Amino acid sequence: MRLVNLLRTTASAGAVAAVAFGFAGAAQAQDGQEAATVDDIIVTAQKREQSLQDVPIVVTSLSAEVLEDAGVRDIKDLQILTPGLTVTSTTTEASTTARIRGVGTVGDNPGLESSVGVVIDGVYRSRNGVGFGDLGELERIEVLKGPQGTLFGKNTSAGVINIITAAPSFTPGYNAELTVGNYGHMRASGSVTGPITDTLAMRLFASRGVRDGFYDVDLGDGPRTETTDGTQDYYTVRGQLLWLPSDTASFRLIADYSSRDEMCCLGVNIRTGPTFQFVDGLSNGTGQTPPAAGFGALPFDRTAFANRSTPQQIEDKGVSLEANFDLTAFGGSTLTSVTSWRDWGTRNGQDADFSGADVAYRLNDGNFGADISSVTQEFRLAGATDRLDWLVGIFATQEQVDRFDTFFLGADYAPLLSFQLSAALNAAVPAFPVSPGIIPCFTRTAQTALGLQQCLGTGGAVSGGGPTFTAGQTFRDVYEQESNSFALFTNNTYSLTDQLDITVGLRYTWDEKTLDGRQNNIGANQLTCAAALGNAAVITGVLGASAPAILARHCLPWTNPFYNNRVVSESVSEDNLSGTIKAAYRLNDSVLAYASYARGYKSFGYNQDRVQNGVTPVGSLFFPSEEVDSYELGVKTTLFNRTMLLNATYFDQTFTDFQLNTFLGTAFVVESIPELTTRGVDADFLWFTPIEGLTLGGGITYTDAQFGRFTATDLAIPGNFGGLSLLPGAAPSFAPEWSYVASINFERSIGNGLRAGFSLSGKYQTSYNTGSDLLPFKEQEGFGVINGRISIGTEDERWTLEAWAQNLTDEEFVQVAYNAFLQGGAFQSTVQPNGTFYNPAADTQTYNAFLGAPRTYGATLRFRY
């Protein structure tokens, strides 16, 4: 009876409380009369319902009401509600990265699992991008900071975003919502819920949304025809059944499907380097933004340059079944089973050089994208005695990750590379003598670096008559990764006294991953590299120490013959023991102090990309597991007749073998950075004020994050150190020192059966670098974003009309900055006086960036019954 009564109540009522901006906006009690208190804030961060103030974890809990007020539709919107959380997207919306306390998994390589896990209705989503999309009707979202391993599917090293959608109700109801806004934004959604029989209830939700792009596009050479980018065009359907066959059993079946068919994602120039005139000329004068004086930073602009299309299609579907059984024979314990099947895929097109010139691109022909399918099974047995809350469980998953990659050279690739070679050769040898050992090509050309360039440029072969770089497809690669994971876990809290609780959690994990891939070159472009390598001795005789860099330009991954018909086959398995221990002491009814230690773990994997050391492909794509040791010391206080909470936690985390995925000019590489530390304080504030309907909230995260000192010998590929030389001893990307959130929510009756209100929510972050290589031009200055809403409607919420704005002040900021393709260079080939390979005076790199969203505004009309 206990289980069924609980389900009937929670399925109908939804969330009983809310916290935003660290914490804010808990609703009035359900009868609309009693003032809300801190005790109303219930979370399931330890897989059982508890008051937030009794949980010795840093948790931000956000109810449906607060998420609605803040305009949250997907996990990217969550960052304005949570200090210390950033969420960004890059080349597609499938490449979404969440970071907590400055730690996250960068890049769009599906071979990496996420440091910040996403769990939706008890089902672990293995990549952040897989969890991106219209979340639909929500009960609440909980953001847990720090490593989580004993309770949420697979291990995560930095945190968990736990999303709980609205369940079916035995009380009939429906709602409909229509939104219109600027940029052609339109969204319609609706749901219906209610009983089918006395024991079976259903809920059906559907939404459809479209929006014009945030970028204007200069088409350059074409053939692209779309003049905007960053559009939205999606729909989502989710159906649920809740079956209560007896007083001791429940079953919740969820099936969902979503699809996106959009143009995304282009970047804009934020600094144009010395290659401007050449690239601009290749694209008939519309290649990119003209450089600023002294090649400085460019004014903020939402004009992107692309001659190739950027379509993205994302499809996500799945089914899950959660079953709960009361087992009276085991002292009133509950057995929970969560079974899921999910299938996610993305196909994309890309203008790889992000310019109006026709340099390089990927077609949306089915050969560029990824598929991830998984099956998971979790069993938990939990119970409680007077002194002990205990839980044991098993988690198993099988996952298939397939990645497809292809690459095309445009008509402007050969001239651009020839231009780059000319610059490099003139810098290396302004003039050189003819010697008996030099082959005839050099005697037939001018005795200058330009003459050597004519031998090594688009003609490719040192003989002067070899093959050229021609437009067309250069490779097509396929990677297939199979992962199997099994874990045993337990999490138990024992009350030593009425004031002191000890929690112990352990998890044993066994992971096995197998990678099979085939890398295939297409066309004759690889012969240019082969010809240059065949004359390496002659070239070295002329150029000396500059020869390897010149040869490497002929043997970039997409023209390197060593990849042709290359088979990749690797298999690795390992086991790991992780866990946590916490002590919580209640000084009185208003103050809880706690201390904890946790060992977190994120599995190893394979870098599914073309990675080379010089001109030689690396022998193994494997990278090791990431681990973290985390210490926390916190206090939770409940004040003013339990209407205010003030919480603070000190954290100290040390990551070893941190999995850094970074773009080093021609390919994404994964390097294990020996050490990354993050230390700081999380503080949260919430006050249900004496003024009816007024709630104030706020939160602060202070983070001191720093890479440990390391050298080239500490890396799997020492040659990568040049591009990572700014990291040792520096703060990682997306790790602002200070992150603040604040909110004000007000809503009350205004008579005649009407209710009105408003809310403002804001977030400010101090400066941080947006590039994983930490180049100075990728620095984002401190900035703040404010969202606002004004509403009026009936007191029973039969209808509500809202006027809203996101990024109210139209703050201009960068999401992620990156190096433009084959347009200059930032890192030098030799160590500079400052101990790095970066020399600001010699930085010729053009920089691009994916931008944050501009101000959007509109109106939403809701109907509920």
C-alpha angles and dihedrals in degrees: 000000000000093000096047094047090051093050094046089052100044094041090057102037102041117197118001095203146014140211126192138172088023085326134345150131107040107177124242114268115288095263089056093235110080118076115245118251135194089258089069091068105098124181136179097209090132095041093261132079111267138157110263090237092058095056116093092212133091102252132167109199119195122190128210090258095053093044089051092049091051094046095243112172101150140011092272089066090055094078094078088059099049129056113223094024123112126176122189140172128207132176093359136004085251086069096071119152127192120198129189122194089354096306127113144122113271129211142024099275108125090205089081122076118214126269087207109051126212118213120184118189091340095310118119115228108208098210131037091230090057088060094050117107144074103326093197122197111007136194093193145315123228121200111200117194124212131027116328118192114137101059115023114067110263123016119273123194102204109027149297135258103208113196122192116188124207112278128220115278132214087217109084114243146147138189136191130192133191123187130186126179147150122298086047091289115175128164131172125184139165143173141190128199137174146108124311092182134351089277103030127070131176141200126192123188130181134173138179126191139177134177137171119245128276092220133068110216128217103209098206110182095355147184084164112100102182110102096191133055136191094053126162127220115156146136134197133194125187126178126186139185125195114195123187103184094170143000091270105042139060136177127196116191119190128185122178139175131184134175134189125191108177148134108256150188131004130153131214133227114267095168126015116205134203093287089073099102094048096046091042090052093050089057096046095259098311102088104117145324114306112253122263120239110295090006089284130156116306126233114266109273135166095210112116127192121223134142093186129065124256106204119166128192119188124181124185127178139157151147129224135181124198117191126186127190129185108222109199090177089066097054096276095309124158126229114207126191122188117187124178144174120191136177124188131173141171133192121189147177122213142193092216096193096046092219139104090252119095097242110131137342148160122232124223090236097128093269098094118064143051143261125208121186125174144174120203134185126187130178122189128181113192135172145152141223129184090281107017135063106188137182134177127179152166126223126188132171139175117199134184118200118187122182126189123194134180136167137202131194117219128216091265096054096087095048092047093049090046089053090050090050092050091054092046094047095047089051092048101045118004088186135357135187125246110248131187091253095058114101121242095266090073093049090052094053136056114290092244139092087265088062091053089048089056087056095045102031128083089328085067102192122084089230087071095234102072130120122297133224102265130193117260143066116334104180147000118199132184127195126188119190124183119193130190122186133178129180141179115202142173134186120187135174119199123189105220089181135354087272105035126068126180120199122195123184129178133180130187112198131188117191130184125181129180124191125197119176143160124207115200129185118212126203131004101292091103089066090069090062091044091053093050092049090048089062096040093122093055093046092049089051090058102035103030112186092006093061099087092055092048092048091047090060089061092047105049113153095267094053100035114120092204089076095057110122089345114167120211118198123164136153129185134171131183142163130224139191116211135159150130143250123200135180119199122186122189107210089187138328090292105043130058120179122190144175127195145178124200134179111209129194137194119190127251121249149166129274102233097205142085104277124174139180104221101319096331120095112238114256097229133031092198123123124185131246123279120232134185136194110207129189124186134183116185149162130207118197130187114199145177100033090322094300096114134051127193116182131176133179132185113211133192117185129176118191121197124199089009107198105235116186111193139164111239098187102279106030144011111255129191115218126178106230107209097227141007122175128193121186131170149094134291115200129178134187132190130171128183093201125214087249107096111254097003120124126174125194143167146163140198131199119190113192129186102187123174140168115231121244113275140159137208092274090062092062129085088233108031090195089069092066093086091065092043098042093111092061105073108101093357133114114263122243119281093021106123113187091227130029119180132185129182137174144184120195124183128174131154145144117284097185135259090072093298133126127198134185149150138212135197123191128179144175131198126189128185119232123300139164117258097199124080089220090054097226109175095239089063094063116123115207119227113283143168135218126202128196122192141186137185119192142181129180147124120307091241089052093239085142134005129182118200134187110200143175132194118205087010095190093047092240112196114221143147124246098192130352121205143175116270114243113267092340107125132306137262105189120064128220094241134051113267126220090263090062095252132093091244122101113180092203091057097043105125095162123132109219128208131185143199106231134221118250118277125230111303125184140172147124134278127201118197132190122192136177 
